[in-house]
Amino acid sequence: ERLSRRFADAARESEQLQARLDQARLQALRLQLQPHFLFNTLNTITALVHRDPPGAERMVTGLSELLRASLGTAGEQEVRLDRELEILRHYLDIQLVRFPDRLSVRFEIDPAANEALVPSLLLQPLAENAIKHGITPRAAAGHLSIGAWRRDGTLVLEVSDDGVGVAPGEPLTEGVGLGNARARLASLYGAGHRFEAGPRDEGGFRVSVEIPFRVEPRRPASRSAS
């Protein structure tokens, strides 16, 4: 019996250690995004300072809103989809100032999905990846689509563009955005998620994510003293 308890204690300590290691890894992955995302946004503003000062001023205002929203989720591995979309919209507002005639954006969000929990700072790097590698390399204007909907017990997220895409047979090279998303989803959901990234049949590129549909637990209403 004593030996059995020792084995049980050792197993419990091992599980707790693994949980702490997993949490540390997730936090490191999330922190990897912040300087990358801020550096790229500041570069965008710098490019407009002399060419379009009013545009640069609007972008600085947008950046302050973006930082306010993103810092509000600091330390959180998952946030509600509507909060994640707030951050994404601030980022895309900045990009629309930078590419007013070359970028258009469409959101297709199922209202039933807004309360679902998603990994924080998941969508912004995917949208950045689509703009940087799909839309800006082409001469013509490009279109970015953001979708989210509930499918039975899962939440489906899609980020797609009609940009240059990937040539048939060309290997997909994952940068910070795609690689980080894949690693965080695997750590958070294990086999309970799906992550697909590749060319669309109609041209361009699509990233599709499917995760369990979960919402924040509702707090019980407080009782007033009689």
C-alpha positions, 0 to 999 in steps of 0.5 A: 500500500505504501509503495502504491501511494508513492507511485501515485504521488510520483505520477501526480507530481509528473503530471503537475510538472508537465502541465507547468511545462506546457503552460510555459511553452504556450506562454513562450509561443504567445510572447513570440508574436508580440515583438514580431507583430509590433515591429512589423506595424511600426515599419508600416507607419515609418513607410508613411511618415514622409509620403502621407503624414495624415495617413501616418497619424491615423495609423499611430492612432490605430496602433494605440487602439491596437495595443490597448486591445492586445494588452488587455488580453496579455497573459490570456491563452484564450479569449472570446472571439469578439475580443480577438476580432476587435484586435484584428479589426484594429490591425486591418484598419492600419493596413487599409490606410497603407493599401487603400486601393490595393486591399479590401476586407470582408468579415463573415462572422456567425453571431452565434460564434462570438462567445466562443473561446479562441487562442488569443492573437491567432487571427492577426498573424494569419491575416498579416501572412495573407497580406504580406505573402499573398496580396502585396506581391501582386500588381492588382488589388487583392481581397482578404476574407475572415470567416467564423461559424459554429459547426455542431460542437466545433468552431471553424475559423478561416482566413483566405485571400485571392493573392498569388497563392502557392504554385502547384508542387511548391512546398509550403514554407511556414513563417512565424505566423503559420508555424506559431499557430500550428504549435499553439493549437497543438498544445492547446487542443491536441488531437481535438483540432484541425489546422489546414493551410494551402492553396484555394482551388479558385486561386489564392491561399486559405488557412482553416482552423477547427477547434472545440466550441467552448465558452467561458463558464457563466458565473452564478448570479449573486444573491442579495441578502434578505 
